[in-house]
Amino acid sequence: MRILTLLILLCIGLNVHAETDTTPEVTITPQSDTLIEEYRSHGKLYMIKITPKYGPPYYLIDERGDGKFARQDNLDSGMRVPQWIIKTF
C-alpha cells in the first residue's frame, strides 16, 4: 500500500513539474538597423532586448507586470553576494 501511495504521489509530482514550464518564448525580429528579441512567459511579454547595429545592446524590462517597461543597459542587478571564507577544513 505504501509503495502504491508513493508511486501515485511521484506521478502527480512529475505531472505538476511538466506543466510548470519556465522556458521563455523568444521572438526575434530583425530590422534594418536593430535586432529585437521579445521574451514571453506564459504569453505575457516581460522583457525586450534591443541590439542596435552599432553600440551595446540594452533591455526594456517590465518589473511589475503592469506593461510599463524601464530601460536597463545590462541585466546585472548590482547586488553582490559576499564570498568570504569563514573557515576551511
Secondary structure as UniProt FT lines:
FT   HELIX           2..19
FT   STRAND          25..30
FT   STRAND          34..41
FT   TURN            42..43
FT   STRAND          44..52
FT   STRAND          58..61
FT   STRAND          70..72
//
